């Protein structure tokens, strides 16, 4: 379970309680279950992942992991 989060990786973290939910993108600084230390350019926070307020964390894709789309090279100006 200690490899559940990749240090240095960006995640979209969703938190909330009841009907109130929100999400932000963070970089994982440390993972010591159940505590997750997260950082943005302007803030640091620690989330208890066993808390009912923690909903999910999804890895954000890096550019090199993105699957190319057939529309990547499509130029609207050329199609007119």
Secondary structure as the mmCIF struct_conf table of DSSP 4:
data_model
#
loop_
_struct_conf.conf_type_id
_struct_conf.id
_struct_conf.beg_label_comp_id
_struct_conf.beg_label_asym_id
_struct_conf.beg_label_seq_id
_struct_conf.end_label_comp_id
_struct_conf.end_label_asym_id
_struct_conf.end_label_seq_id
TURN_TY1_P TURN_TY1_P1 UNK A 2 UNK A 3
BEND BEND1 UNK A 4 UNK A 5
TURN_TY1_P TURN_TY1_P2 UNK A 7 UNK A 8
STRN STRN1 UNK A 10 UNK A 17
TURN_TY1_P TURN_TY1_P3 UNK A 18 UNK A 19
STRN STRN2 UNK A 20 UNK A 32
TURN_TY1_P TURN_TY1_P4 UNK A 33 UNK A 34
STRN STRN3 UNK A 35 UNK A 40
TURN_TY1_P TURN_TY1_P5 UNK A 41 UNK A 42
STRN STRN4 UNK A 43 UNK A 48
TURN_TY1_P TURN_TY1_P6 UNK A 49 UNK A 50
BEND BEND2 UNK A 51 UNK A 51
TURN_TY1_P TURN_TY1_P7 UNK A 52 UNK A 53
STRN STRN5 UNK A 54 UNK A 59
HELX_LH_PP_P HELX_LH_PP_P1 UNK A 60 UNK A 62
HELX_RH_3T_P HELX_RH_3T_P1 UNK A 63 UNK A 65
BEND BEND3 UNK A 66 UNK A 66
HELX_LH_PP_P HELX_LH_PP_P2 UNK A 67 UNK A 69
TURN_TY1_P TURN_TY1_P8 UNK A 70 UNK A 73
HELX_RH_AL_P HELX_RH_AL_P1 UNK A 76 UNK A 79
#
